[in-house]
Amino acid sequence: MGKVSVIIYIAVAVVLLLLISRSNNKSHGGRHRHRRLKLRSNFTFAPPADPHHQHNRAAFDPLVADIERKREDKQWEHHYFQTHHPELHSDSNPSKTAQGHDASEPEWEDFMDAEDYLNNEEKFNVTYRLILLFPKIDVDPVDDFVSEGELTEWNLQQGQREVLHRTEREMEVHDKNKDGFVSFAEYEAPSWVKSSDNTSFGYDMGWWKEEHFNAADADGDGLLNITEFNDFLHPADTNNPKLLRWLCQEEIREGDSDRDSKINFKEFFHGIFDMVRNYDEEGNHSSHESDDLVEAPAKKLFAQLDKDGDGYLSDVELLPIIGKIHPSERYYAKQQSEYIMQQADTNKDGRLTLMEMIENPYVFYSAVFNEDDDDDYGYHDEFR
């Protein structure tokens, strides 16, 4: 069955590419216009604007993700050496490297892994990529359709790869003795923490402190391996009970306005409940709803969580909803899949065919091409 599917996909690919190529040549007199690749960059050393929902969406296409990672690695490396070895940088412009190259612009070697997928005119063939990726997504079951569940699993895999790559990069820096582990003595707080005072926004967050480090140390040996360090940097995706408990304790600390180490209903209603609502309704509720209208469901949830009935929520009692306060990669993968289905499922049957994907390429590659190009670039020769 697998071999038959591969043959079918290859045949479809050849036919589609020939038809699209001939159609474009006829329609545009042989003109070959294309848009410039525009790679995203989530690179930043600034403090998180919202630690509860700090998320960078991974690229749908692993090839695009690899290219973006290479450029981001260059920017990250430039910042690291500028911060730790300023003597190597004679240029005072922070956007330039020591050789004068603009670090925000990718160099040609950043694209080398994509060379097989770029034609002679350096055009990215989206149609071919979608044909190639379709059977890798259509796996459960293999039925020539892509379901929302299959899309979610695919997006989750891409997101997890992105997260692990950044963790591995950070580990190279913090693992000073190169033993494959990070001790708290080796760990350095983010640069924005070191350059701020204790009154700055985010300074008092426990996300970079020893208590957080110890919670991430699942085996209690005083060192973080790559899995523990990944959990330390991205606790929303952890299965470590100690770290989940620490997340709950952080919520108590942040939301406890009267400093009694507990959350009363008023503190819950005007803080944590809003985040739970956003998760459940994905931001589709009205911001103009009165407190009276939403207070009833808030009281109901509070009562369900308050197991001992003392009128307060402890860190342990927050555990059932911590995944809604700090959404995991799966949550964002599902959001991305729902958006793709909404945009690309033209016949609204709840699944995607290969043709539906090919006919809606910008749903999958919306961040790749520069939207600021001239209108003259309306002819998308990159689909040839």
Buried (B, 14 or more C-beta within 10 A) or exposed (E): EEEEBEEEBEEBBEEBBEEBBEEBBEEEEEEBBBBEBBBBBEBEEEBBEEBBBEBBBBBBBBBBBBBBBBBBBBBBBBBBBBEEEEEEBEEEEEEBBEEEBEBBEBEEEBBEBBEEBBBEEBBBBBBBBBBBBBBEBBEEEEEBBBBBEBBBBBBBBBBBBBBBBBBEBBBEBBBEEEEEBBBBEBBBEBBBBEEBEEEEEBBEBBBBEEEBBBBBBBEEEEBBBBBBBBBBBBBBBBEBEBBBBBBBBBBBBBBBEEEEEBBBBEBBBEBBBBBBBBBEEEEEBEEEEEEEEBBEEBBEBBEEBBEEEEEBBBBEBBBEBBBBBBBBBBBBBBBBBBEBBEBBBEEEEEBBBBEBBBEBBBBBBEBBBEEEBEEEBEBBBBBB
